[in-house]
Amino acid sequence: MTVNEILSLCRAVRSRVNSLKGLRDKVSVETSYMESKEKVVKPQYDCRLVDRKITNLQKFLYEADSKVKQSNANTKIEGLNADVEKLLAPLE
């Protein structure tokens, strides 16, 4: 997989994590009111399963970020000659 493919996949996974967090926070229960105006809450999803999925996706993001940074540390940029002393020198 290329760095660009991994970065694109990470954007999609981050979006999925945000969706799942919303699902966990808002839609994981169904609230209804009975005739006596008693509030009834029924779970729609097992929160542990949603949390496990979120955790797995976040673990992937961490590992992908680590691999991309490792790849960037090993990649040399050819053809760019910069004199750091000259670029960062104070004004004369």
C-alpha positions, 0 to 999 in steps of 0.5 A, a space after each residue: 500500500 502506498 503512503 497516499 492510499 494509507 492516508 486516504 484510508 485513514 480519512 475514511 476510517 476517521 469518518 467511520 469512527 466519528 459515525 460510530 461514536 455518534 451511534 454509540 452516544 445517540 442511537 444505541 438506545 430507543 426511547 419510547 413513552 408508554 400510555 402512562 407517560 413512563 419512559 421506556 429505554 431499550 438498547 438497539 446495539 450492544 455498546 461493548 460491540 460498538 466500543 470494540 469496533 471504535 477501538 479497533 479502528 483507532 488502533 488501525 489509525 495509530 498503527 498507520 500513522 506510525 508506519 507513515 511517519 516511519 516511512 517519511 523518516 526513511 525517505 530522502 528528498 532528491 533535488 532540493 538543495 537548501 542552505 539552512 544557515 542562509 535561509 534562517 539567517 537574521 536580517 542584515 
